[in-house]
């Protein structure tokens, strides 16, 4: 079965004449398949758009940085994270999401999150900063 580009959650696809024989005449009925998508570890759907998470060290939020993000088509995009950016903030990459039913690509959003190292040495530094 081929899933058409732009397929969406809950969409029903008809497979004409693909069920078992019905009645004496032996006519085959149709099969309907309802589509349900699951997220993976890298990407999740939010409406037509795609969300991925990029984890950054705390200083990257303060000083700014440049990150490389993998796209759905196997490409890579460089993004500049501005100094003073906040955890949870989203950066938009237009046209790098899913193909929609209207044959237009949705957007890919990169959600910035904090990557906190939790080893003893880093914990000591954070405790010193709190004082």
Residue pairs with C-beta under 8 A, 6 or more apart in sequence:
1 13
1 15
1 33
3 13
3 35
4 13
5 99
5 103
6 98
6 99
6 100
6 101
6 102
6 103
7 13
7 35
7 101
8 35
8 48
8 101
9 35
9 36
9 37
9 45
10 34
10 35
10 36
11 34
11 35
12 32
12 33
12 34
12 35
13 32
13 33
13 35
14 30
14 31
14 32
15 30
15 31
15 32
15 33
16 30
17 28
17 29
17 30
18 28
18 30
18 31
19 28
19 29
19 30
19 31
20 28
20 29
21 27
21 28
22 28
22 29
37 45
39 45
42 52
42 70
43 50
43 51
43 52
43 72
44 50
44 51
44 52
45 51
45 98
46 109
47 106
48 97
48 98
48 100
48 106
49 97
49 98
49 106
49 107
49 108
49 109
50 72
50 96
50 97
50 98
50 106
50 107
50 108
50 109
51 90
51 108
51 109
51 111
52 69
52 70
52 108
52 109
52 110
52 111
53 110
53 111
53 112
53 113
54 67
54 69
54 110
54 111
54 112
54 113
55 113
55 114
55 115
56 65
56 67
56 81
56 112
56 113
56 114
56 115
57 114
57 115
57 117
58 114
58 116
60 81
61 81
61 84
61 85
61 86
61 87
61 112
61 114
62 83
62 84
63 83
64 80
64 81
64 82
64 83
64 84
64 85
65 80
65 81
66 78
66 79
66 80
66 81
67 78
67 79
67 81
67 110
68 76
68 77
68 78
68 79
69 76
69 77
69 78
69 79
69 93
69 108
69 110
70 76
71 77
71 93
71 96
71 108
72 96
72 97
72 98
72 108
73 96
75 96
77 93
77 96
79 91
79 93
79 110
81 91
81 112
85 112
86 112
87 112
87 113
87 114
88 111
88 112
88 113
89 111
89 112
90 109
90 110
90 111
90 112
91 109
91 110
91 112
92 107
92 108
92 109
93 107
93 108
93 109
93 110
94 107
95 105
95 106
95 107
96 105
96 107
96 108
97 105
97 106
97 107
97 108
98 105
98 106
99 105
99 106
100 106
116 122
